[in-house]
């Protein structure tokens, strides 16, 4: 049986690629990890599992920051646009455009790249913990 471990670009997760691998097929690899960890395997598992929840909550924090940045960007761009309407010969239109584009890009990046991480770490923390352990042994 051949197992490929692939690091995906943009995520910290490592996936085992094999057609329909069951727990019995993965067990030898988990036993290798346990052998390398030694007597601290139980403690290590608890720590790595708790870390998955922390990573998920940290991703949610960055999503909230992204939403707050999006609201601030909208209000800032709207303010600049209103100032431009008052004085057509000013550079407020350029400010609104630049503010909106830069803030919008940061907002989208923060939300999109942290959404998958939050879901992965909070919905299935055991899987993420196993993948982290496999990545650390590799």
Secondary structure, DSSP 8 states (H G I E B T S, - for coil): ---EEEE-TT---EEEE-TT--HHHHHHHHHHHHHHHGGGHHHHHHHHHHHHHHHHHHHHHHHHHHHHHHHHHHHHHHHHHHHHHH-TTSSHHHHHHHHHHHHHHHHHHHHHHHHHHHHHHHH-HHHHHHHHHHHHH-
